[in-house]
């Protein structure tokens, strides 16, 4: 990479980082109440993420080939 490409890449990463760090404080200032949809997402998303993680973990489990998914079933039973 040339020096200009490196400088542009670093500037883009810095701008992206600053945008993601400062944007929530600009959109939701402290002197205003939090919107209801943000509260709703804060309540529902942790469960959704956990369900997504379980599905992603079990996506390659084969129930027709040895060991027939037994390690995964045992792990799920232990966790539950």
Secondary structure, DSSP 8 states (H G I E B T S, - for coil): --HHHHHHHHHHHHHHHHHHHHHHHHHS-TTS---HHHHHHHHHHHHHHHHHHHHHHTTT--SSSTTTTHHHHHHHHHH-
